[in-house]
Amino acid sequence: MKKLGKRILSMVLVALMVVGVAGAGAVEAGAVTTSTSSTATTEVSGIYTYEAITTVTTTTYSQNDWEAWVGGLLLVAGIFTAALIPKITEPSHSYAYTATITEGTGASGEITIPKSFDKFTVKGIGSSAFSGCTGLTGVTVPSSVTYIGAGAFENCSNLRSITLGNSVETLGADFLSGTKVSSITVPASVTTSANGGVSPFYGAANLRTVIFESGKIPDKILYECSQITNVTIPAYVTSIGASAFFGCTGLTKVIIPNSVASIGSSAFSDCTGLTIYCPENSYAHKYAVANGIPYSFDGVPVDHAVTLEKNTGSKSADSSTVVVYNGETYAALPTPSRSNYVFDGWYTEADGGVKVKQTDIVNLTENTTLYAHWTIAPPAASGTNITVEYVGSTQISVDSAETLTWSGGNQYVSVDQSGRVTSLKNFTKTGSATITATNSAGSVSFNVNVAPSSTQWFLIVVLFGWIWM
């Protein structure tokens, strides 16, 4: 009877402990596997036909092989049983919803491509999507779009203007062929500009002006675009890609600034009527001499050095210098970063002063200095799901330029003003709470979950062994 009573008592204790740990779920440890699957459907919204793509990424966390060490403990106790604690796998899923416009039948006038269709973010404009839309006169591409397919606006014979968003990375071959577009700005985000060796601007017979926002002009960007006659390379450009202007037989003048320090192979090959305008003894000057290209020092814009002070209040803060040219824009101005702050722009004074934007026209008589201005950023954290052991504590890490105010908590979890969360004693030995950290610019919230301690699992094993001894 005593032995039976001991077993009953032990079973009760074990049951209580299992209840205490049951709510915690599996610990994310051991092997991690990731798999991705996508499904696509064709949808219609107004004049647009699009491919709606749902991508599911599944991450599976498999615990270590608990059977081995638990079985060993039970064997010592003389117990023969099936695996007490099996492997636990709790997959997590993340979803991405994207759309590619495949057809814009009937598009006319000036249009702005939608950023999204319901929850599907527009990431691409497919090949020939608007081909032959003769009523189309203007297009604005949003910042959500990262690629434009080959011939996307081919033979839109009345299309005169197109504005590309600042996230476009890929421009498809001859995507403006047969249009009346005469000028275009290529965003700094563009890295792929030729498909099968064909320029994205091939066949754009009316195109005369191409403005580059990047410090590197991509390879083959104007490959065999014979319609181009004049090119001015901005002062912030440092390199010109291979075959960038290959076969531009109509190109007669290109102005290359001192900032260019690299010109790729065949960049100006077969530009039979070309003269390079550049500063004396510059890289472009030496390139022209080495490649037998006529050059001139006349008509090169006057340049000025602009010193950029990061203006963080630290004497060790970095400063840098860019070169700008009168008559051009301040596009060479970079966008600096500073931990826990948001960049507010370049100003003529460290405090106050006049804001100088990248689109402003340079009109300087001497070198000058500009100062970065900053505003406090909201608090930020690398993760917002926090686990704390029962009757334990952990420190939450948050990035902030200001002292934080901490709030939240309940009967399961408390938090102090240093951001340390503590699990409080309760009957179930589980629980969760929302904890929030706030500064003057905003806040960030955390989901705090109470998990069983490793000691609890060990005691469960020992009690099971004691039950059957």
C-alpha positions as a Markdown table, in Angstrom:
| # | Residue | x | y | z |
|---|---|---|---|---|
| 1 | Met | 0.0 | 0.0 | 0.0 |
| 2 | Lys | 2.8 | 2.4 | 0.8 |
| 3 | Lys | 4.4 | 1.8 | -2.6 |
| 4 | Leu | 1.0 | 2.3 | -4.3 |
| 5 | Gly | 0.6 | 5.6 | -2.4 |
| 6 | Lys | 4.0 | 6.7 | -3.4 |
| 7 | Arg | 3.2 | 6.0 | -7.0 |
| 8 | Ile | -0.1 | 7.9 | -6.8 |
| 9 | Leu | 1.6 | 10.9 | -5.1 |
| 10 | Ser | 4.4 | 10.9 | -7.7 |
| 11 | Met | 2.0 | 10.7 | -10.6 |
| 12 | Val | 0.1 | 13.8 | -9.2 |
| 13 | Leu | 3.4 | 15.7 | -8.9 |
| 14 | Val | 4.4 | 14.8 | -12.4 |
| 15 | Ala | 1.0 | 15.8 | -13.8 |
| 16 | Leu | 1.3 | 19.2 | -12.1 |
| 17 | Met | 4.8 | 19.7 | -13.6 |
| 18 | Val | 3.7 | 18.7 | -17.0 |
| 19 | Val | 0.8 | 21.2 | -16.9 |
| 20 | Gly | 3.4 | 23.8 | -15.9 |
| 21 | Val | 5.5 | 23.2 | -18.9 |
| 22 | Ala | 2.9 | 22.3 | -21.5 |
| 23 | Gly | 2.1 | 25.9 | -22.5 |
| 24 | Ala | 5.7 | 26.7 | -23.3 |
| 25 | Gly | 5.8 | 24.7 | -26.6 |
| 26 | Ala | 8.9 | 23.5 | -28.3 |
| 27 | Val | 12.3 | 25.2 | -27.8 |
| 28 | Glu | 13.8 | 26.4 | -31.0 |
| 29 | Ala | 17.0 | 24.4 | -31.0 |
| 30 | Gly | 18.7 | 21.6 | -32.9 |
| 31 | Ala | 18.3 | 21.4 | -36.7 |
| 32 | Val | 16.7 | 24.2 | -38.7 |
| 33 | Thr | 15.3 | 23.5 | -42.2 |
| 34 | Thr | 13.8 | 26.0 | -44.6 |
| 35 | Ser | 11.6 | 25.4 | -47.6 |
| 36 | Thr | 9.9 | 27.7 | -50.0 |
| 37 | Ser | 6.9 | 27.1 | -52.2 |
| 38 | Ser | 4.9 | 29.5 | -54.5 |
| 39 | Thr | 1.5 | 29.5 | -56.1 |
| 40 | Ala | 0.3 | 31.8 | -58.8 |
| 41 | Thr | -3.1 | 32.8 | -60.2 |
| 42 | Thr | -4.1 | 35.2 | -62.9 |
| 43 | Glu | -6.2 | 38.1 | -61.7 |
| 44 | Val | -7.8 | 41.2 | -63.3 |
| 45 | Ser | -8.2 | 44.7 | -61.8 |
| 46 | Gly | -9.5 | 47.4 | -64.1 |
| 47 | Ile | -7.3 | 47.6 | -67.1 |
| 48 | Tyr | -4.6 | 45.5 | -65.5 |
| 49 | Thr | -4.1 | 41.7 | -65.8 |
| 50 | Tyr | -1.6 | 40.5 | -63.2 |
| 51 | Glu | -0.1 | 37.3 | -61.9 |
| 52 | Ala | -0.7 | 37.1 | -58.2 |
| 53 | Ile | 2.1 | 35.1 | -56.5 |
| 54 | Thr | 1.9 | 33.8 | -52.9 |
| 55 | Thr | 5.2 | 32.6 | -51.6 |
| 56 | Val | 5.3 | 30.5 | -48.4 |
| 57 | Thr | 8.6 | 30.1 | -46.5 |
| 58 | Thr | 8.4 | 27.3 | -43.9 |
| 59 | Thr | 11.1 | 27.1 | -41.2 |
| 60 | Thr | 11.1 | 24.0 | -39.1 |
| 61 | Tyr | 12.9 | 23.8 | -35.7 |
| 62 | Ser | 13.6 | 20.3 | -34.6 |
| 63 | Gln | 14.6 | 19.7 | -31.0 |
| 64 | Asn | 17.6 | 17.7 | -30.1 |
| 65 | Asp | 17.1 | 14.0 | -29.7 |
| 66 | Trp | 15.5 | 14.0 | -26.2 |
| 67 | Glu | 14.9 | 10.2 | -26.4 |
| 68 | Ala | 18.6 | 9.4 | -26.0 |
| 69 | Trp | 19.3 | 11.1 | -22.7 |
| 70 | Val | 15.8 | 10.6 | -21.2 |
| 71 | Gly | 15.9 | 6.9 | -22.1 |
| 72 | Gly | 19.3 | 6.7 | -20.5 |
| 73 | Leu | 18.1 | 8.1 | -17.2 |
| 74 | Leu | 15.1 | 5.7 | -17.2 |
| 75 | Leu | 17.3 | 2.8 | -18.0 |
| 76 | Val | 19.4 | 3.5 | -14.9 |
| 77 | Ala | 16.2 | 3.5 | -12.9 |
| 78 | Gly | 15.4 | 0.1 | -14.3 |
| 79 | Ile | 12.5 | 1.3 | -16.4 |
| 80 | Phe | 11.6 | -0.1 | -19.8 |
| 81 | Thr | 9.3 | 2.4 | -21.6 |
| 82 | Ala | 8.7 | 4.0 | -24.9 |
| 83 | Ala | 10.2 | 7.3 | -25.7 |
| 84 | Leu | 8.8 | 9.7 | -23.0 |
| 85 | Ile | 9.5 | 13.0 | -24.8 |
| 86 | Pro | 9.5 | 12.6 | -28.6 |
| 87 | Lys | 11.1 | 15.0 | -31.0 |
| 88 | Ile | 9.0 | 18.1 | -31.3 |
| 89 | Thr | 8.8 | 20.1 | -34.5 |
| 90 | Glu | 6.8 | 23.3 | -34.7 |
| 91 | Pro | 7.1 | 24.9 | -38.1 |
| 92 | Ser | 6.7 | 28.6 | -38.6 |
| 93 | His | 5.4 | 30.2 | -41.8 |
| 94 | Ser | 6.0 | 33.5 | -43.4 |
| 95 | Tyr | 4.1 | 34.7 | -46.4 |
| 96 | Ala | 5.0 | 37.1 | -49.2 |
| 97 | Tyr | 2.4 | 38.4 | -51.7 |
| 98 | Thr | 3.7 | 39.9 | -54.9 |
| 99 | Ala | 2.2 | 40.7 | -58.3 |
| 100 | Thr | 3.6 | 41.1 | -61.9 |
| 101 | Ile | 1.5 | 43.0 | -64.4 |
| 102 | Thr | 1.3 | 40.9 | -67.5 |
| 103 | Glu | -1.1 | 43.0 | -69.5 |
| 104 | Gly | -2.4 | 46.6 | -69.6 |
| 105 | Thr | -4.8 | 46.4 | -72.5 |
| 106 | Gly | -6.5 | 49.7 | -73.2 |
| 107 | Ala | -4.2 | 51.8 | -71.1 |
| 108 | Ser | -4.3 | 55.4 | -72.4 |
| 109 | Gly | -3.4 | 58.9 | -71.4 |
| 110 | Glu | -1.1 | 59.3 | -68.4 |
| 111 | Ile | -1.1 | 56.4 | -65.9 |
| 112 | Thr | 0.5 | 55.6 | -62.6 |
| 113 | Ile | 1.2 | 51.9 | -62.1 |
| 114 | Pro | -0.5 | 50.7 | -58.9 |
| 115 | Lys | 1.8 | 49.9 | -56.0 |
| 116 | Ser | -0.4 | 46.9 | -55.1 |
| 117 | Phe | -3.6 | 45.0 | -55.8 |
| 118 | Asp | -5.1 | 44.3 | -52.4 |
| 119 | Lys | -2.4 | 42.5 | -50.4 |
| 120 | Phe | -0.3 | 41.8 | -53.5 |
| 121 | Thr | 2.6 | 44.2 | -53.9 |
| 122 | Val | 3.4 | 45.0 | -57.5 |
| 123 | Lys | 7.1 | 44.0 | -58.1 |
| 124 | Gly | 7.3 | 43.7 | -61.8 |
| 125 | Ile | 6.0 | 44.8 | -65.2 |
| 126 | Gly | 6.1 | 41.8 | -67.5 |
| 127 | Ser | 7.5 | 41.5 | -71.0 |
| 128 | Ser | 5.3 | 43.2 | -73.6 |
| 129 | Ala | 2.8 | 44.1 | -70.9 |
| 130 | Phe | 1.8 | 47.4 | -72.5 |
| 131 | Ser | 3.0 | 46.6 | -76.0 |
| 132 | Gly | 1.0 | 48.4 | -78.7 |
| 133 | Cys | -1.0 | 50.7 | -76.3 |
| 134 | Thr | -1.0 | 53.6 | -78.8 |
| 135 | Gly | -3.2 | 55.8 | -76.6 |
| 136 | Leu | -0.6 | 55.8 | -73.7 |
| 137 | Thr | 1.2 | 59.1 | -73.3 |
| 138 | Gly | 2.8 | 59.0 | -69.9 |
| 139 | Val | 3.8 | 56.4 | -67.3 |
| 140 | Thr | 4.9 | 56.7 | -63.7 |
| 141 | Val | 6.4 | 53.5 | -62.2 |
| 142 | Pro | 6.1 | 53.2 | -58.4 |
| 143 | Ser | 8.9 | 52.5 | -55.9 |
| 144 | Ser | 7.6 | 49.0 | -55.3 |
| 145 | Val | 8.6 | 47.8 | -58.8 |
| 146 | Thr | 12.0 | 46.1 | -59.1 |
| 147 | Tyr | 12.0 | 44.9 | -62.7 |
| 148 | Ile | 10.6 | 45.9 | -66.1 |
| 149 | Gly | 10.5 | 43.2 | -68.8 |
| 150 | Ala | 11.7 | 43.2 | -72.4 |
| 151 | Gly | 9.5 | 45.3 | -74.7 |
| 152 | Ala | 7.2 | 46.3 | -71.9 |
| 153 | Phe | 6.2 | 49.5 | -73.6 |
| 154 | Glu | 7.2 | 48.6 | -77.1 |
| 155 | Asn | 5.3 | 50.3 | -79.9 |
| 156 | Cys | 3.4 | 52.6 | -77.6 |
| 157 | Ser | 3.8 | 55.2 | -80.4 |
| 158 | Asn | 2.5 | 58.2 | -78.4 |
| 159 | Leu | 4.3 | 57.5 | -75.2 |
| 160 | Arg | 6.4 | 60.7 | -74.5 |
| 161 | Ser | 7.4 | 60.4 | -70.8 |
| 162 | Ile | 8.2 | 57.7 | -68.3 |
| 163 | Thr | 9.3 | 58.1 | -64.7 |
| 164 | Leu | 11.0 | 55.1 | -63.0 |
| 165 | Gly | 10.7 | 54.4 | -59.3 |
| 166 | Asn | 13.9 | 54.3 | -57.2 |
| 167 | Ser | 13.7 | 50.5 | -56.7 |
| 168 | Val | 14.0 | 49.4 | -60.3 |
| 169 | Glu | 16.9 | 47.0 | -60.6 |
| 170 | Thr | 16.4 | 45.5 | -64.0 |
| 171 | Leu | 15.4 | 47.1 | -67.3 |
| 172 | Gly | 14.5 | 44.7 | -70.0 |
| 173 | Ala | 15.8 | 44.8 | -73.6 |
| 174 | Asp | 14.3 | 47.5 | -75.8 |
| 175 | Phe | 11.5 | 48.2 | -73.3 |
| 176 | Leu | 11.0 | 51.7 | -74.9 |
| 177 | Ser | 11.3 | 50.7 | -78.5 |
| 178 | Gly | 9.0 | 52.5 | -80.8 |
| 179 | Thr | 8.0 | 55.3 | -78.3 |
| 180 | Lys | 8.4 | 59.0 | -78.4 |
| 181 | Val | 10.3 | 59.2 | -75.1 |
| 182 | Ser | 13.1 | 61.8 | -75.5 |
| 183 | Ser | 14.5 | 61.9 | -72.0 |
| 184 | Ile | 14.8 | 59.5 | -69.1 |
| 185 | Thr | 16.4 | 59.3 | -65.6 |
| 186 | Val | 18.0 | 56.0 | -64.7 |
| 187 | Pro | 17.7 | 55.4 | -60.9 |
| 188 | Ala | 20.8 | 54.4 | -58.9 |
| 189 | Ser | 19.1 | 51.1 | -58.1 |
| 190 | Val | 19.5 | 49.9 | -61.7 |
| 191 | Thr | 22.2 | 47.2 | -61.9 |
| 192 | Thr | 21.0 | 45.0 | -64.9 |
| 193 | Ser | 20.5 | 46.9 | -68.1 |
| 194 | Ala | 20.9 | 44.5 | -71.0 |
| 195 | Asn | 19.3 | 41.2 | -71.8 |
| 196 | Gly | 21.1 | 39.1 | -74.4 |
| 197 | Gly | 23.4 | 42.0 | -75.1 |
| 198 | Val | 20.4 | 44.3 | -76.1 |
| 199 | Ser | 20.2 | 47.7 | -74.5 |
| 200 | Pro | 17.0 | 48.6 | -72.7 |
| 201 | Phe | 16.9 | 51.8 | -74.9 |
| 202 | Tyr | 17.6 | 50.1 | -78.2 |
| 203 | Gly | 14.9 | 51.1 | -80.7 |
| 204 | Ala | 13.9 | 54.2 | -78.8 |
| 205 | Ala | 14.5 | 56.4 | -81.8 |
| 206 | Asn | 13.5 | 59.7 | -80.1 |
| 207 | Leu | 15.6 | 59.3 | -77.0 |
| 208 | Arg | 18.3 | 62.0 | -76.7 |
| 209 | Thr | 19.0 | 62.5 | -73.0 |
| 210 | Val | 19.8 | 59.9 | -70.4 |
| 211 | Ile | 20.5 | 61.0 | -66.8 |
| 212 | Phe | 22.3 | 58.6 | -64.5 |
| 213 | Glu | 21.7 | 58.8 | -60.7 |
| 214 | Ser | 24.2 | 56.0 | -59.9 |
| 215 | Gly | 27.9 | 56.4 | -59.4 |
| 216 | Lys | 28.4 | 53.6 | -61.9 |
| 217 | Ile | 27.0 | 53.6 | -65.4 |
| 218 | Pro | 25.9 | 50.0 | -66.0 |
| 219 | Asp | 27.4 | 47.8 | -68.7 |
| 220 | Lys | 25.8 | 48.1 | -72.2 |
| 221 | Ile | 23.3 | 50.6 | -70.9 |
| 222 | Leu | 23.2 | 52.4 | -74.3 |
| 223 | Tyr | 24.7 | 49.6 | -76.4 |
| 224 | Glu | 24.2 | 50.4 | -80.1 |
| 225 | Cys | 21.8 | 53.2 | -79.4 |
| 226 | Ser | 22.7 | 55.3 | -82.5 |
| 227 | Gln | 20.1 | 57.9 | -81.7 |
| 228 | Ile | 22.1 | 59.3 | -78.8 |
| 229 | Thr | 24.0 | 62.5 | -79.7 |
| 230 | Asn | 25.3 | 64.1 | -76.5 |
| 231 | Val | 26.0 | 62.7 | -73.0 |
| 232 | Thr | 27.1 | 64.6 | -69.9 |
| 233 | Ile | 28.4 | 62.3 | -67.2 |
| 234 | Pro | 27.5 | 63.7 | -63.7 |
| 235 | Ala | 30.2 | 64.7 | -61.2 |
| 236 | Tyr | 29.3 | 61.9 | -58.9 |
| 237 | Val | 29.9 | 59.1 | -61.4 |
| 238 | Thr | 33.1 | 57.2 | -60.7 |
| 239 | Ser | 33.0 | 54.4 | -63.3 |
| 240 | Ile | 31.6 | 53.7 | -66.8 |
| 241 | Gly | 30.7 | 50.1 | -67.5 |
| 242 | Ala | 32.0 | 47.9 | -70.3 |
| 243 | Ser | 30.4 | 48.6 | -73.7 |
| 244 | Ala | 28.2 | 51.2 | -72.0 |
| 245 | Phe | 28.2 | 53.3 | -75.2 |
| 246 | Phe | 29.4 | 50.7 | -77.7 |
| 247 | Gly | 28.2 | 51.5 | -81.3 |
| 248 | Cys | 26.6 | 54.8 | -80.4 |
| 249 | Thr | 27.4 | 56.1 | -83.9 |
| 250 | Gly | 25.4 | 59.3 | -83.4 |
| 251 | Leu | 27.3 | 60.3 | -80.3 |
| 252 | Thr | 29.5 | 63.3 | -81.0 |
| 253 | Lys | 30.1 | 64.7 | -77.6 |
| 254 | Val | 30.5 | 63.3 | -74.1 |
| 255 | Ile | 31.6 | 65.3 | -71.1 |
| 256 | Ile | 33.5 | 63.2 | -68.5 |
| 257 | Pro | 34.4 | 64.8 | -65.1 |
| 258 | Asn | 37.4 | 64.3 | -62.9 |
| 259 | Ser | 35.4 | 61.9 | -60.7 |
| 260 | Val | 35.5 | 59.1 | -63.2 |
| 261 | Ala | 38.4 | 56.8 | -62.3 |
| 262 | Ser | 37.4 | 53.7 | -64.3 |
| 263 | Ile | 36.2 | 53.1 | -67.9 |
| 264 | Gly | 35.3 | 49.6 | -68.9 |
| 265 | Ser | 36.5 | 47.8 | -72.0 |
| 266 | Ser | 34.9 | 48.9 | -75.3 |
| 267 | Ala | 32.9 | 51.6 | -73.5 |
| 268 | Phe | 33.1 | 53.9 | -76.5 |
| 269 | Ser | 34.1 | 51.5 | -79.3 |
| 270 | Asp | 32.6 | 52.2 | -82.7 |
| 271 | Cys | 31.5 | 55.7 | -81.6 |
| 272 | Thr | 33.0 | 57.0 | -84.9 |
| 273 | Gly | 32.2 | 60.7 | -84.5 |
| 274 | Leu | 33.0 | 61.1 | -80.8 |
| 275 | Thr | 35.0 | 63.8 | -79.0 |
| 276 | Ile | 35.6 | 63.4 | -75.3 |
| 277 | Tyr | 35.4 | 66.6 | -73.3 |
| 278 | Cys | 37.3 | 66.3 | -70.0 |
| 279 | Pro | 39.7 | 68.1 | -67.6 |
| 280 | Glu | 43.4 | 68.0 | -68.5 |
| 281 | Asn | 45.4 | 65.1 | -67.0 |
| 282 | Ser | 42.1 | 63.4 | -65.8 |
| 283 | Tyr | 41.5 | 59.7 | -66.2 |
| 284 | Ala | 39.2 | 60.4 | -69.1 |
| 285 | His | 42.0 | 62.4 | -70.8 |
| 286 | Lys | 44.4 | 59.5 | -70.5 |
| 287 | Tyr | 41.8 | 57.1 | -71.7 |
| 288 | Ala | 41.1 | 59.1 | -74.8 |
| 289 | Val | 44.8 | 59.3 | -75.6 |
| 290 | Ala | 45.3 | 55.6 | -75.1 |
| 291 | Asn | 42.3 | 54.7 | -77.3 |
| 292 | Gly | 42.9 | 57.2 | -80.0 |
| 293 | Ile | 39.7 | 59.1 | -79.3 |
| 294 | Pro | 39.7 | 62.9 | -80.0 |
| 295 | Tyr | 39.4 | 65.0 | -76.9 |
| 296 | Ser | 39.0 | 68.6 | -75.8 |
| 297 | Phe | 39.4 | 70.7 | -72.6 |
| 298 | Asp | 37.0 | 73.3 | -73.7 |
| 299 | Gly | 33.5 | 73.7 | -72.3 |
| 300 | Val | 34.2 | 71.4 | -69.2 |
| 301 | Pro | 32.0 | 72.7 | -66.3 |
| 302 | Val | 33.7 | 74.5 | -63.3 |
| 303 | Asp | 34.0 | 72.2 | -60.3 |
| 304 | His | 34.0 | 72.9 | -56.6 |
| 305 | Ala | 34.8 | 70.7 | -53.6 |
| 306 | Val | 32.0 | 70.4 | -51.0 |
| 307 | Thr | 33.1 | 69.2 | -47.6 |
| 308 | Leu | 30.4 | 67.1 | -45.8 |
| 309 | Glu | 30.4 | 67.2 | -42.0 |
| 310 | Lys | 28.5 | 64.4 | -40.3 |
| 311 | Asn | 27.7 | 66.8 | -37.5 |
| 312 | Thr | 27.2 | 64.2 | -34.7 |
| 313 | Gly | 28.8 | 66.3 | -31.9 |
| 314 | Ser | 31.8 | 64.0 | -31.9 |
| 315 | Lys | 35.3 | 65.3 | -32.9 |
| 316 | Ser | 36.1 | 61.9 | -34.3 |
| 317 | Ala | 33.0 | 61.9 | -36.6 |
| 318 | Asp | 33.8 | 61.3 | -40.3 |
| 319 | Ser | 33.9 | 64.0 | -42.8 |
| 320 | Ser | 34.1 | 63.5 | -46.6 |
| 321 | Thr | 34.3 | 65.5 | -49.8 |
| 322 | Val | 32.4 | 65.4 | -53.0 |
| 323 | Val | 32.9 | 67.3 | -56.3 |
| 324 | Val | 30.1 | 69.2 | -57.8 |
| 325 | Tyr | 29.8 | 71.2 | -61.1 |
| 326 | Asn | 28.2 | 74.6 | -61.6 |
| 327 | Gly | 25.1 | 74.2 | -63.7 |
| 328 | Glu | 24.5 | 70.6 | -62.6 |
| 329 | Thr | 22.6 | 69.4 | -59.6 |
| 330 | Tyr | 23.8 | 68.3 | -56.2 |
| 331 | Ala | 23.0 | 64.7 | -57.0 |
| 332 | Ala | 26.5 | 63.7 | -55.7 |
| 333 | Leu | 25.3 | 64.4 | -52.1 |
| 334 | Pro | 25.2 | 61.1 | -50.3 |
| 335 | Thr | 22.6 | 59.9 | -47.7 |
| 336 | Pro | 24.6 | 59.2 | -44.5 |
| 337 | Ser | 23.6 | 56.9 | -41.7 |
| 338 | Arg | 23.8 | 57.3 | -37.9 |
| 339 | Ser | 22.8 | 54.8 | -35.3 |
| 340 | Asn | 19.4 | 55.6 | -33.7 |
| 341 | Tyr | 18.9 | 58.7 | -35.8 |
| 342 | Val | 17.1 | 59.7 | -39.1 |
| 343 | Phe | 18.9 | 61.8 | -41.6 |
| 344 | Asp | 17.1 | 65.1 | -42.2 |
| 345 | Gly | 19.2 | 66.5 | -45.0 |
| 346 | Trp | 22.3 | 68.7 | -45.7 |
| 347 | Tyr | 22.4 | 72.3 | -44.5 |
| 348 | Thr | 24.6 | 75.3 | -44.9 |
| 349 | Glu | 25.1 | 75.6 | -41.1 |
| 350 | Ala | 25.6 | 73.1 | -38.3 |
| 351 | Asp | 22.5 | 74.5 | -36.6 |
| 352 | Gly | 19.8 | 76.1 | -38.8 |
| 353 | Gly | 21.0 | 77.3 | -42.2 |
| 354 | Val | 19.5 | 76.6 | -45.6 |
| 355 | Lys | 18.7 | 73.0 | -46.7 |
| 356 | Val | 20.5 | 71.9 | -49.9 |
| 357 | Lys | 18.7 | 69.2 | -51.8 |
| 358 | Gln | 20.1 | 66.8 | -54.4 |
| 359 | Thr | 17.9 | 68.3 | -57.1 |
| 360 | Asp | 19.2 | 71.9 | -56.5 |
| 361 | Ile | 21.4 | 73.4 | -59.2 |
| 362 | Val | 25.0 | 74.2 | -58.2 |
| 363 | Asn | 26.0 | 77.8 | -58.4 |
| 364 | Leu | 29.1 | 78.3 | -56.3 |
| 365 | Thr | 32.0 | 80.7 | -56.5 |
| 366 | Glu | 34.3 | 78.8 | -54.1 |
| 367 | Asn | 34.5 | 75.5 | -52.2 |
| 368 | Thr | 32.0 | 75.1 | -49.3 |
| 369 | Thr | 30.9 | 73.0 | -46.4 |
| 370 | Leu | 27.6 | 71.3 | -45.7 |
| 371 | Tyr | 26.4 | 69.8 | -42.4 |
| 372 | Ala | 24.1 | 66.8 | -41.8 |
| 373 | His | 21.1 | 67.4 | -39.7 |
| 374 | Trp | 19.5 | 64.5 | -37.7 |
| 375 | Thr | 16.3 | 63.7 | -35.8 |
| 376 | Ile | 15.8 | 61.0 | -33.1 |
| 377 | Ala | 14.7 | 57.6 | -34.5 |
| 378 | Pro | 12.0 | 55.4 | -32.8 |
| 379 | Pro | 13.4 | 52.6 | -30.7 |
| 380 | Ala | 14.4 | 49.5 | -32.6 |
| 381 | Ala | 15.1 | 45.8 | -31.7 |
| 382 | Ser | 16.3 | 42.8 | -33.7 |
| 383 | Gly | 13.5 | 40.7 | -32.5 |
| 384 | Thr | 10.2 | 41.2 | -30.6 |
| 385 | Asn | 9.5 | 37.7 | -29.4 |
| 386 | Ile | 11.1 | 37.2 | -26.0 |
| 387 | Thr | 11.2 | 34.0 | -23.9 |
| 388 | Val | 11.9 | 34.0 | -20.2 |
| 389 | Glu | 12.3 | 30.9 | -17.9 |
| 390 | Tyr | 9.7 | 30.5 | -15.2 |
| 391 | Val | 10.7 | 32.5 | -12.1 |
| 392 | Gly | 13.7 | 33.7 | -14.2 |
| 393 | Ser | 14.6 | 37.0 | -15.8 |
| 394 | Thr | 16.2 | 38.3 | -19.0 |
| 395 | Gln | 17.3 | 41.7 | -20.4 |
| 396 | Ile | 15.6 | 43.1 | -23.5 |
| 397 | Ser | 18.0 | 44.8 | -25.8 |
| 398 | Val | 16.7 | 48.0 | -27.6 |
| 399 | Asp | 18.5 | 50.5 | -29.7 |
| 400 | Ser | 17.6 | 54.1 | -28.8 |
| 401 | Ala | 19.3 | 57.5 | -28.7 |
| 402 | Glu | 17.2 | 58.5 | -25.7 |
| 403 | Thr | 16.4 | 56.9 | -22.3 |
| 404 | Leu | 13.5 | 54.6 | -22.7 |
| 405 | Thr | 10.3 | 54.4 | -20.7 |
| 406 | Trp | 9.2 | 50.8 | -20.1 |
| 407 | Ser | 5.6 | 49.7 | -19.6 |
| 408 | Gly | 3.4 | 46.6 | -19.6 |
| 409 | Gly | 3.4 | 43.4 | -17.6 |
| 410 | Asn | 0.7 | 41.5 | -15.7 |
| 411 | Gln | 0.4 | 38.6 | -13.2 |
| 412 | Tyr | 2.8 | 36.6 | -15.2 |
| 413 | Val | 5.6 | 39.0 | -16.2 |
| 414 | Ser | 7.0 | 42.3 | -14.8 |
| 415 | Val | 9.4 | 44.8 | -16.3 |
| 416 | Asp | 11.7 | 47.4 | -14.7 |
| 417 | Gln | 12.9 | 50.7 | -16.2 |
| 418 | Ser | 16.1 | 49.1 | -17.3 |
| 419 | Gly | 14.2 | 46.7 | -19.6 |
| 420 | Arg | 14.7 | 43.6 | -17.5 |
| 421 | Val | 11.7 | 41.3 | -17.6 |
| 422 | Thr | 11.0 | 38.8 | -14.8 |
| 423 | Ser | 8.7 | 35.8 | -14.7 |
| 424 | Leu | 6.4 | 35.9 | -11.7 |
| 425 | Lys | 5.3 | 32.9 | -9.7 |
| 426 | Asn | 1.9 | 31.5 | -10.7 |
| 427 | Phe | 0.1 | 28.2 | -10.5 |
| 428 | Thr | 0.3 | 27.2 | -14.2 |
| 429 | Lys | 4.0 | 28.2 | -14.4 |
| 430 | Thr | 3.3 | 29.7 | -17.9 |
| 431 | Gly | 1.9 | 32.9 | -19.3 |
| 432 | Ser | 2.6 | 35.8 | -21.6 |
| 433 | Ala | 2.6 | 39.6 | -21.6 |
| 434 | Thr | 3.2 | 42.6 | -23.9 |
| 435 | Ile | 6.0 | 44.9 | -22.9 |
| 436 | Thr | 6.6 | 48.3 | -24.6 |
| 437 | Ala | 9.7 | 50.5 | -24.8 |
| 438 | Thr | 9.0 | 54.2 | -25.7 |
| 439 | Asn | 11.1 | 57.3 | -26.6 |
| 440 | Ser | 10.1 | 60.7 | -27.9 |
| 441 | Ala | 9.9 | 59.4 | -31.5 |
| 442 | Gly | 7.9 | 56.2 | -31.0 |
| 443 | Ser | 7.7 | 52.8 | -29.4 |
| 444 | Val | 8.4 | 49.1 | -29.9 |
| 445 | Ser | 6.5 | 46.3 | -28.3 |
| 446 | Phe | 7.6 | 42.8 | -27.3 |
| 447 | Asn | 5.7 | 39.5 | -26.9 |
| 448 | Val | 7.1 | 37.9 | -23.7 |
| 449 | Asn | 6.4 | 34.2 | -23.1 |
| 450 | Val | 7.1 | 32.2 | -20.0 |
| 451 | Ala | 8.9 | 28.9 | -20.7 |
| 452 | Pro | 9.7 | 26.0 | -18.4 |
| 453 | Ser | 13.2 | 25.7 | -17.0 |
| 454 | Ser | 15.5 | 22.8 | -17.7 |
| 455 | Thr | 15.3 | 21.9 | -14.0 |
| 456 | Gln | 11.6 | 21.2 | -14.4 |
| 457 | Trp | 12.1 | 18.7 | -17.2 |
| 458 | Phe | 14.8 | 16.9 | -15.1 |
| 459 | Leu | 12.5 | 16.6 | -12.1 |
| 460 | Ile | 9.8 | 15.1 | -14.3 |
| 461 | Val | 12.2 | 12.4 | -15.4 |
| 462 | Val | 13.4 | 11.7 | -11.9 |
| 463 | Leu | 9.8 | 11.4 | -10.6 |
| 464 | Phe | 8.8 | 9.0 | -13.4 |
| 465 | Gly | 11.7 | 6.8 | -12.3 |
| 466 | Trp | 10.7 | 7.0 | -8.7 |
| 467 | Ile | 7.1 | 6.0 | -9.5 |
| 468 | Trp | 8.1 | 2.6 | -10.8 |
| 469 | Met | 10.9 | 1.8 | -8.4 |
